Amino acid sequence: MAGSKEIRTKIRSVQNTRKITKAMEMVAASKMRKAQERMRASRPYGEKIRTVAAHLSHANPEYRHPFLVERDTVKRIGIIVVTADKGLCGGLNTNVLRLAMSRMKEWEAEGEQFDVCTLGNKGFGFMQRMGAHVISHVVGLGDTPHLEKLIGAIKLILDGYRQDRFDRVMIFYTKFINTMKQEPVMEQLLPLSGERLGAPQGAWDYIYEPDAKVVLDQVLERYTEALIYQAVAENMASEQSARMVAMKAASDNAGNVINELTLIYNKTRQAAITKELSEIVGGAAAV
């Protein structure tokens, strides 16, 4: 059994660790509220532009935007993987990367090739270690998503689809369900499916200025960028929630370890005292 000095040292070490995890839990809780507010604030814009895009896609059948055209065969896929820049958030990054790798292995077995765009440091490092072909990446996203940081990386994927280098574009991210639950998901980004756009009620049409092609090019590109921005916002809200839960669990576990070590310390100290008393009594009896 370890001596009382070693046990006291372990107790102090665990107490210091608990202070750190407790502070990180409080910071994550504060950031989580702000991230959830940003995520919810972006939803009305995404819903409105989705409605406009649905109306436009059904209102002008003589011009079909490339983002709306289904490809007959799929030979190459563009993949966008959204992860966090930092760890200590439970299995958040691991789960979405595991989902991405399983899908990539399935596509590879079917003879399909893929290029990867990563948003977040964890995903970038993982894809590099796995030997994936990373054509663009963004790291250092911070606590607030900024579209100007993302636009350069995702433009390569969107232009690749427009120029027929990709037949399909998929996005992987962690969807925010609630504070205790976050779910890794895979969604088809391009071509924009009916499930994404929906079907408008009744017949819709617009007056296009200068013409339908220019309007559709701008609106559908903005809509696709809004989808990616919303995915990043969802992932950030999930990250802070997962980190808060993970740090709370770490703080609780540290408290349990401290209680166990304190009990062991008391037993060791009591045994030492009992031993000394026995030696004193034995010495007195010998005299």
KAUR-V960039 format. One record per backbone hydrogen bond with DSSP energy under -0.5 kcal/mol. NH is the residue of the N-H (numbers start at 1). CO is the residue of the C=O. Records with the same first field share a line. If there is no record, write none. Layout:
# KAUR-V960039
NH->CO + CO
This chain:
# KAUR-V960039
7->3
8->4
9->5
10->6
11->7
12->8
13->9
14->10
15->11
16->12
17->13
18->14
19->15
20->16
21->17
22->18
23->19
24->20
25->21
26->22
27->23
28->24
29->25
30->26
31->27
32->28
33->29
34->30
35->31
36->32
37->33
38->34
39->35
40->36
41->37
42->38
43->39
44->40
45->41
46->42
47->43
48->44
49->45
50->46
51->47
52->48
53->49
54->50
55->51
56->52
57->53
58->54
59->55
60->56
63->60
64->62
65->63
68->65
69->65 + 66
70->68
75->73
77->113
78->168
79->115
80->170
81->79 + 117
82->80 + 172
83->81 + 119
89->90
92->89
95->91
96->92
97->93
98->94
99->95
100->96
101->97
102->98
103->99
104->100
105->101
106->102
107->103
108->104
109->105
110->106
111->108
112->107
113->75
115->77
116->133
117->79
118->136
119->81
120->118 + 138
122->84
124->120
125->121
126->122
127->123
128->124
129->125
130->126
131->127 + 128
132->127
134->132
135->116 + 133
136->116
138->118
149->146
150->146
151->147
154->150
155->151
156->152 + 153
157->153
158->154
159->155
160->156
161->157
162->158
163->159
164->161
165->160
166->160
167->76
168->76
169->190
170->78
171->187
172->80
173->185
175->173 + 183
177->175 + 181
178->181
181->178
183->175
185->173
187->171
189->169 + 187
190->169
191->67
192->67
193->191
197->193
198->194
200->198
202->200
208->206
215->211
216->212
217->213
218->214
219->215
220->216
221->217
222->218
223->219
224->220
225->221
226->222
227->223
228->224
229->225
230->226
231->227
232->228
233->229
234->230
235->231
236->232
237->233
238->234
239->235
240->236
241->237
242->238
243->239
244->240
245->241
246->242
247->243
248->244
249->245
250->246
251->247
252->248
253->249
254->250
255->251
256->252
257->253
258->254
259->255
260->256
261->257
262->258
263->259
264->260
265->261
266->262
267->263
268->264
269->265
270->266
271->267
272->268
273->269
274->270
275->271
276->272
277->273
278->274
279->275
280->276
281->277
282->278
283->279
284->280
285->281
286->282
287->283
